Amino acid sequence: MDIVYASLRRRCPGPVPPGEAAEVLAALWAHARPDDGLQHVSARIEDDRVDLLLYLLTRTPGPADADAGPARARALMDRSHLASPLLRRRYLPPAPAPATARPALP
């Protein structure tokens, strides 16, 4: 199982409305596809962001697929933000994934 941390920044930091974590989780589940492999997701709401832990089925073990989990989580986050009026209204789009340097193959 891959566990991926992700977060979304709130458009207007401040007090969190009751039930917001459940609404964010519902939006993610509503836009999850079988190929995402989403098994569980948890949310922690802060004044300025929502922190998420996405638990994804590991598709193919091995070093070549080390980025598969984060890539699937990223696709789910992008798709959910684009399709959900609630996420678009309350949160900024997901930040671009950081560039990672890969060692050159011999």
Contacts in CASP RR format, 6 or more apart in sequence:
PFRMAT RR
TARGET T0000
AUTHOR 0000-0000-0000
METHOD contacts of the structure
MODEL  1
MDIVYASLRRRCPGPVPPGEAAEVLAALWAHARPDDGLQHVSARIEDDRV
DLLLYLLTRTPGPADADAGPARARALMDRSHLASPLLRRRYLPPAPAPAT
ARPALP
1 39 0 8 1.000
1 55 0 8 1.000
1 56 0 8 1.000
1 57 0 8 1.000
1 58 0 8 1.000
2 55 0 8 1.000
2 56 0 8 1.000
2 57 0 8 1.000
2 58 0 8 1.000
2 68 0 8 1.000
2 69 0 8 1.000
2 70 0 8 1.000
2 72 0 8 1.000
2 73 0 8 1.000
3 53 0 8 1.000
3 54 0 8 1.000
3 55 0 8 1.000
3 56 0 8 1.000
4 53 0 8 1.000
4 54 0 8 1.000
4 56 0 8 1.000
4 69 0 8 1.000
4 70 0 8 1.000
4 73 0 8 1.000
5 51 0 8 1.000
5 52 0 8 1.000
5 53 0 8 1.000
6 51 0 8 1.000
6 52 0 8 1.000
6 54 0 8 1.000
6 73 0 8 1.000
6 74 0 8 1.000
6 77 0 8 1.000
6 94 0 8 1.000
7 49 0 8 1.000
7 50 0 8 1.000
7 51 0 8 1.000
7 52 0 8 1.000
8 24 0 8 1.000
8 49 0 8 1.000
8 50 0 8 1.000
8 52 0 8 1.000
8 77 0 8 1.000
8 81 0 8 1.000
8 87 0 8 1.000
8 91 0 8 1.000
8 92 0 8 1.000
8 94 0 8 1.000
9 48 0 8 1.000
9 49 0 8 1.000
9 91 0 8 1.000
9 92 0 8 1.000
9 95 0 8 1.000
10 47 0 8 1.000
10 48 0 8 1.000
10 49 0 8 1.000
10 50 0 8 1.000
10 90 0 8 1.000
10 91 0 8 1.000
10 92 0 8 1.000
11 89 0 8 1.000
11 90 0 8 1.000
11 91 0 8 1.000
11 92 0 8 1.000
12 90 0 8 1.000
13 47 0 8 1.000
13 48 0 8 1.000
14 47 0 8 1.000
14 48 0 8 1.000
15 47 0 8 1.000
16 45 0 8 1.000
16 46 0 8 1.000
16 47 0 8 1.000
20 45 0 8 1.000
20 50 0 8 1.000
20 90 0 8 1.000
21 43 0 8 1.000
21 44 0 8 1.000
21 45 0 8 1.000
21 50 0 8 1.000
23 86 0 8 1.000
24 43 0 8 1.000
24 45 0 8 1.000
24 50 0 8 1.000
24 52 0 8 1.000
24 86 0 8 1.000
24 87 0 8 1.000
25 41 0 8 1.000
25 42 0 8 1.000
25 43 0 8 1.000
27 80 0 8 1.000
27 84 0 8 1.000
27 86 0 8 1.000
27 87 0 8 1.000
28 38 0 8 1.000
28 41 0 8 1.000
28 52 0 8 1.000
28 54 0 8 1.000
28 76 0 8 1.000
28 77 0 8 1.000
28 80 0 8 1.000
29 38 0 8 1.000
29 41 0 8 1.000
30 80 0 8 1.000
30 84 0 8 1.000
31 76 0 8 1.000
31 79 0 8 1.000
31 80 0 8 1.000
31 83 0 8 1.000
31 84 0 8 1.000
32 38 0 8 1.000
32 76 0 8 1.000
32 80 0 8 1.000
33 76 0 8 1.000
33 79 0 8 1.000
35 72 0 8 1.000
36 56 0 8 1.000
36 72 0 8 1.000
36 73 0 8 1.000
36 75 0 8 1.000
36 76 0 8 1.000
37 56 0 8 1.000
37 57 0 8 1.000
37 59 0 8 1.000
37 72 0 8 1.000
38 54 0 8 1.000
38 55 0 8 1.000
38 56 0 8 1.000
38 76 0 8 1.000
39 55 0 8 1.000
39 56 0 8 1.000
39 57 0 8 1.000
40 54 0 8 1.000
40 55 0 8 1.000
41 52 0 8 1.000
41 53 0 8 1.000
41 54 0 8 1.000
41 55 0 8 1.000
42 52 0 8 1.000
42 53 0 8 1.000
43 50 0 8 1.000
43 51 0 8 1.000
43 52 0 8 1.000
44 50 0 8 1.000
44 51 0 8 1.000
44 52 0 8 1.000
45 51 0 8 1.000
50 91 0 8 1.000
52 77 0 8 1.000
54 73 0 8 1.000
54 76 0 8 1.000
56 69 0 8 1.000
56 72 0 8 1.000
56 73 0 8 1.000
58 68 0 8 1.000
58 69 0 8 1.000
59 65 0 8 1.000
59 68 0 8 1.000
59 69 0 8 1.000
60 68 0 8 1.000
67 100 0 8 1.000
70 97 0 8 1.000
74 94 0 8 1.000
74 97 0 8 1.000
77 94 0 8 1.000
78 93 0 8 1.000
78 94 0 8 1.000
80 87 0 8 1.000
81 87 0 8 1.000
81 88 0 8 1.000
81 91 0 8 1.000
81 93 0 8 1.000
81 94 0 8 1.000
82 88 0 8 1.000
END
